[in-house]
Amino acid sequence: MIVTSDASASAPAALTVRRARTGDVRAMRDLIEPYVRRRILLGKELVTLYEAVQEFVVAERDGQIVGCGALHVLWEDLGEVRTIAVAEGALGKGVGHAMLVDLEQRARDLGLSRLFCLTFETEFFGRHGYEEVAEQVVSQDVFAELLRSLDGGVAEFLDLAHVKPNTLGNTRMLKRL
């Protein structure tokens, strides 16, 4: 858990990043939806968010969920940062940064050495050490194994033709931890 304070307000408000709980899922969906409408994030059904709640962290300030993001393991050394969303009123206040730092630490704790993301926010991720990649970042053997996954995000990671209409023109980025 990460706790920071925002001294820009008259009274510092603590920002806490913690594991998501099932009671947070509807607030997470509400955070994600504006990004889906603007075609920045892919939509997720409520049931999918419940199924993946253990992958998510939330950022909370003054008892309100102001951000969410997920870490999805793709392979023994590789994970994906997914579905980072920040409330409109919390943009530019370190919420995304705090969640990404937490997700990266969770990745290290799991033994991952690389993180992938598919994003429009190239400047944000670039400031955090992610670099644009065009080539395949896994061996052919691992690629063949990943093809067996039913997860749509894995298909996006593999850059498979059948998901290209859904990837929204995002940039593929990678960070070595």
The 8 nearest C-alpha neighbors of each residue, nearest first, counted from 0:
[[1, 17, 16, 2, 15, 101, 18, 56],
 [2, 0, 16, 15, 3, 101, 17, 97],
 [1, 3, 15, 14, 13, 16, 0, 4],
 [4, 2, 14, 13, 1, 15, 5, 97],
 [3, 5, 13, 12, 11, 14, 6, 2],
 [6, 4, 11, 7, 12, 13, 8, 3],
 [5, 7, 11, 8, 4, 10, 9, 12],
 [8, 6, 5, 9, 11, 10, 92, 12],
 [9, 7, 10, 6, 11, 5, 12, 4],
 [8, 10, 11, 7, 6, 12, 5, 4],
 [11, 9, 8, 12, 6, 7, 5, 4],
 [12, 10, 6, 5, 4, 8, 13, 9],
 [13, 11, 4, 5, 10, 14, 60, 61],
 [12, 14, 4, 3, 60, 15, 2, 11],
 [15, 13, 60, 3, 2, 59, 4, 12],
 [14, 16, 2, 59, 58, 1, 17, 13],
 [17, 15, 58, 1, 0, 57, 98, 59],
 [18, 16, 0, 56, 57, 19, 15, 58],
 [17, 19, 56, 55, 57, 20, 16, 53],
 [20, 18, 56, 55, 57, 52, 23, 17],
 [19, 21, 22, 23, 18, 52, 24, 53],
 [20, 22, 23, 24, 49, 52, 19, 25],
 [21, 23, 20, 24, 25, 19, 26, 49],
 [24, 22, 21, 20, 26, 25, 27, 19],
 [25, 23, 27, 26, 21, 22, 28, 48],
 [24, 26, 28, 27, 23, 29, 22, 45],
 [27, 25, 29, 28, 23, 24, 30, 64],
 [28, 26, 24, 30, 25, 29, 23, 67],
 [29, 27, 25, 31, 26, 30, 32, 24],
 [28, 30, 26, 27, 32, 31, 25, 33],
 [31, 29, 27, 28, 32, 86, 84, 26],
 [30, 32, 28, 34, 29, 84, 33, 27],
 [31, 33, 35, 34, 29, 30, 28, 36],
 [34, 32, 36, 35, 31, 37, 30, 29],
 [35, 33, 39, 37, 32, 40, 36, 31],
 [34, 36, 40, 38, 32, 37, 33, 42],
 [35, 37, 33, 38, 34, 32, 39, 40],
 [36, 38, 34, 35, 39, 33, 40, 32],
 [39, 37, 35, 36, 40, 34, 167, 41],
 [38, 40, 34, 37, 35, 41, 119, 167],
 [41, 39, 35, 34, 38, 42, 82, 31],
 [40, 42, 35, 43, 39, 38, 165, 166],
 [43, 41, 35, 40, 44, 32, 31, 36],
 [44, 42, 47, 45, 41, 48, 28, 46],
 [43, 45, 47, 46, 48, 42, 28, 49],
 [44, 46, 48, 47, 49, 43, 28, 25],
 [45, 47, 49, 44, 48, 50, 43, 51],
 [48, 46, 50, 44, 45, 49, 43, 51],
 [47, 49, 51, 45, 50, 46, 52, 24],
 [50, 48, 46, 52, 47, 51, 45, 24],
 [51, 49, 47, 48, 52, 46, 53, 45],
 [50, 52, 48, 49, 53, 54, 47, 55],
 [53, 51, 49, 55, 54, 48, 50, 19],
 [52, 54, 51, 55, 19, 18, 20, 50],
 [55, 53, 69, 70, 52, 51, 71, 56],
 [56, 54, 69, 19, 52, 68, 53, 18],
 [55, 57, 18, 19, 17, 68, 67, 69],
 [58, 56, 67, 19, 66, 16, 17, 18],
 [57, 59, 16, 66, 15, 65, 64, 67],
 [58, 60, 64, 15, 63, 65, 14, 62],
 [59, 61, 14, 63, 62, 13, 15, 64],
 [62, 60, 63, 12, 59, 13, 14, 64],
 [61, 63, 60, 59, 64, 65, 14, 15],
 [64, 62, 59, 60, 61, 65, 58, 26],
 [63, 65, 59, 58, 66, 57, 60, 26],
 [66, 64, 86, 58, 59, 85, 63, 89],
 [67, 65, 85, 58, 84, 57, 64, 86],
 [66, 68, 57, 84, 83, 56, 58, 27],
 [67, 69, 83, 82, 55, 56, 81, 84],
 [68, 70, 55, 81, 54, 80, 82, 56],
 [69, 71, 80, 54, 79, 81, 102, 55],
 [70, 72, 79, 78, 54, 73, 69, 80],
 [73, 71, 78, 74, 79, 77, 70, 75],
 [74, 72, 78, 77, 71, 79, 153, 75],
 [73, 75, 77, 76, 72, 78, 141, 145],
 [74, 76, 77, 111, 73, 110, 72, 78],
 [77, 75, 111, 112, 74, 113, 110, 78],
 [78, 76, 113, 74, 111, 73, 114, 75],
 [79, 77, 72, 114, 73, 71, 115, 113],
 [78, 80, 115, 71, 114, 116, 70, 81],
 [79, 81, 70, 116, 69, 115, 71, 114],
 [82, 80, 69, 83, 79, 68, 70, 116],
 [81, 83, 68, 69, 84, 40, 80, 67],
 [84, 82, 68, 67, 81, 69, 85, 95],
 [83, 85, 67, 66, 31, 82, 30, 68],
 [86, 84, 66, 65, 90, 87, 89, 30],
 [85, 87, 65, 89, 88, 30, 66, 90],
 [88, 86, 89, 90, 85, 65, 30, 33],
 [89, 87, 86, 90, 65, 85, 91, 92],
 [88, 90, 86, 87, 92, 91, 85, 65],
 [91, 89, 92, 87, 88, 85, 86, 94],
 [90, 92, 93, 89, 94, 95, 88, 87],
 [91, 93, 90, 89, 94, 5, 95, 96],
 [92, 94, 96, 95, 91, 97, 90, 89],
 [93, 95, 97, 96, 92, 98, 66, 58],
 [94, 96, 98, 97, 93, 99, 85, 83],
 [95, 97, 93, 99, 94, 98, 100, 127],
 [98, 96, 94, 100, 95, 99, 93, 101],
 [97, 99, 101, 95, 100, 96, 102, 16],
 [98, 100, 102, 96, 101, 97, 103, 95],
 [101, 99, 103, 97, 98, 102, 96, 104],
 [100, 102, 98, 104, 99, 103, 105, 97],
 [103, 101, 105, 99, 104, 100, 98, 70],
 [104, 102, 106, 100, 105, 101, 99, 107],
 [105, 103, 107, 101, 106, 102, 108, 100],
 [104, 106, 108, 102, 103, 107, 101, 109],
 [107, 105, 103, 109, 111, 104, 108, 102],
 [108, 106, 110, 104, 111, 109, 105, 103],
 [107, 109, 105, 106, 110, 104, 111, 103],
 [110, 108, 106, 107, 111, 105, 104, 76],
 [111, 109, 107, 108, 106, 112, 76, 75],
 [110, 112, 76, 106, 107, 77, 109, 113],
 [111, 113, 176, 76, 175, 77, 110, 107],
 [114, 112, 175, 77, 174, 176, 111, 76],
 [115, 113, 78, 174, 79, 173, 77, 175],
 [114, 116, 173, 79, 172, 78, 80, 174],
 [115, 117, 172, 80, 79, 171, 118, 173],
 [116, 118, 171, 170, 169, 172, 115, 119],
 [119, 117, 169, 170, 120, 116, 121, 171],
 [118, 120, 169, 121, 170, 39, 117, 168],
 [121, 119, 118, 123, 122, 124, 170, 125],
 [120, 122, 124, 123, 119, 125, 118, 170],
 [123, 121, 125, 124, 120, 126, 119, 127],
 [124, 122, 126, 120, 125, 121, 127, 96],
 [123, 125, 127, 121, 129, 126, 122, 120],
 [124, 126, 129, 122, 128, 127, 123, 121],
 [127, 125, 123, 124, 128, 122, 129, 121],
 [126, 128, 124, 125, 129, 123, 96, 174],
 [129, 127, 125, 126, 174, 130, 124, 175],
 [130, 128, 174, 125, 173, 124, 172, 127],
 [131, 129, 172, 173, 125, 174, 132, 128],
 [130, 132, 172, 171, 173, 133, 170, 129],
 [133, 131, 172, 171, 134, 130, 173, 135],
 [132, 134, 135, 131, 171, 172, 136, 170],
 [135, 133, 132, 136, 137, 171, 131, 158],
 [134, 136, 137, 133, 157, 138, 132, 158],
 [137, 135, 134, 138, 132, 133, 173, 157],
 [138, 136, 135, 141, 142, 139, 140, 77],
 [137, 139, 141, 140, 142, 136, 135, 143],
 [138, 140, 142, 141, 143, 137, 144, 135],
 [141, 139, 143, 138, 142, 144, 137, 145],
 [140, 142, 144, 138, 143, 139, 137, 145],
 [141, 143, 139, 145, 140, 144, 138, 137],
 [142, 144, 140, 146, 141, 145, 139, 147],
 [145, 143, 141, 146, 142, 147, 140, 148],
 [146, 144, 142, 147, 148, 143, 141, 153],
 [145, 147, 143, 144, 148, 142, 154, 157],
 [148, 146, 145, 144, 149, 143, 150, 142],
 [149, 147, 150, 145, 146, 153, 144, 154],
 [148, 150, 151, 147, 153, 154, 146, 152],
 [151, 149, 152, 148, 153, 154, 155, 147],
 [152, 150, 154, 153, 155, 149, 162, 148],
 [153, 151, 155, 154, 150, 156, 81, 79],
 [152, 154, 156, 155, 151, 150, 157, 148],
 [153, 155, 157, 151, 152, 156, 159, 158],
 [156, 154, 158, 152, 153, 157, 162, 159],
 [155, 157, 153, 158, 154, 152, 117, 159],
 [156, 158, 154, 155, 159, 153, 142, 135],
 [159, 157, 155, 156, 154, 160, 163, 162],
 [158, 160, 157, 161, 154, 162, 155, 163],
 [159, 161, 163, 162, 158, 164, 154, 155],
 [160, 162, 159, 163, 164, 154, 165, 158],
 [163, 161, 165, 160, 164, 159, 155, 166],
 [162, 164, 166, 165, 160, 161, 159, 158],
 [163, 165, 162, 166, 167, 161, 160, 168],
 [166, 164, 163, 162, 167, 41, 155, 168],
 [165, 167, 163, 168, 164, 169, 162, 155],
 [166, 168, 165, 169, 164, 38, 39, 163],
 [169, 167, 166, 170, 119, 163, 165, 164],
 [168, 170, 118, 119, 167, 117, 166, 171],
 [169, 171, 118, 117, 119, 172, 168, 131],
 [170, 172, 117, 132, 131, 116, 169, 118],
 [173, 171, 131, 130, 116, 132, 115, 129],
 [174, 172, 115, 129, 130, 114, 131, 116],
 [175, 173, 129, 114, 113, 128, 176, 130],
 [176, 174, 113, 112, 114, 173, 129, 128],
 [175, 112, 113, 174, 107, 114, 111, 103]]
